[in-house]
Amino acid sequence: MTVIAMQNGAEGESQRVPIPIIALTADTMPDNQDRCSDAGMNDFITKPITKD
């Protein structure tokens, strides 16, 4: 199931609340970010995460 399908819901409701989907991965290769974007994710974060 793609992220877009999950956001559309089981019945494909047209009036839905946007759900931000953020990928968290240790894979830093540029093509991985493209694949996440193509799947419909809104953002991409790589590990490790540092607190500012």
C-alpha positions in Angstrom: 0.0 0.0 0.0 1.4 3.4 -0.9 1.3 6.5 1.3 -1.2 8.1 -1.1 -3.6 5.2 -0.7 -3.3 5.4 3.1 -4.0 9.1 3.0 -7.0 8.6 0.8 -8.5 6.1 3.2 -10.1 2.7 2.4 -13.0 4.3 0.5 -10.9 7.0 -1.2 -12.7 9.8 0.6 -12.2 13.1 -1.2 -12.7 15.2 2.0 -9.9 14.2 4.3 -7.6 15.9 6.8 -4.0 15.9 5.4 -1.8 13.5 7.3 1.9 14.4 7.1 4.0 11.4 6.4 7.7 11.7 7.2 10.3 9.0 6.4 12.9 8.3 9.1 15.8 6.2 7.7 19.5 5.5 8.1 19.8 5.3 4.3 21.3 8.5 3.1 21.5 7.7 -0.6 19.9 10.4 -2.8 17.7 7.9 -4.7 16.1 6.8 -1.4 14.8 10.3 -0.8 13.4 10.3 -4.4 11.6 7.0 -3.7 10.1 8.3 -0.6 8.9 11.4 -2.4 7.5 9.3 -5.3 5.6 7.2 -2.7 3.8 10.4 -1.5 5.8 11.2 1.7 5.9 14.8 2.7 9.4 14.9 4.1 12.6 12.9 4.7 14.8 12.7 7.8 18.0 10.7 8.2 19.4 9.2 11.4 21.0 10.0 13.7 18.9 12.9 14.7 20.6 15.6 16.8 18.8 18.0 19.1 19.5 21.7 18.2 
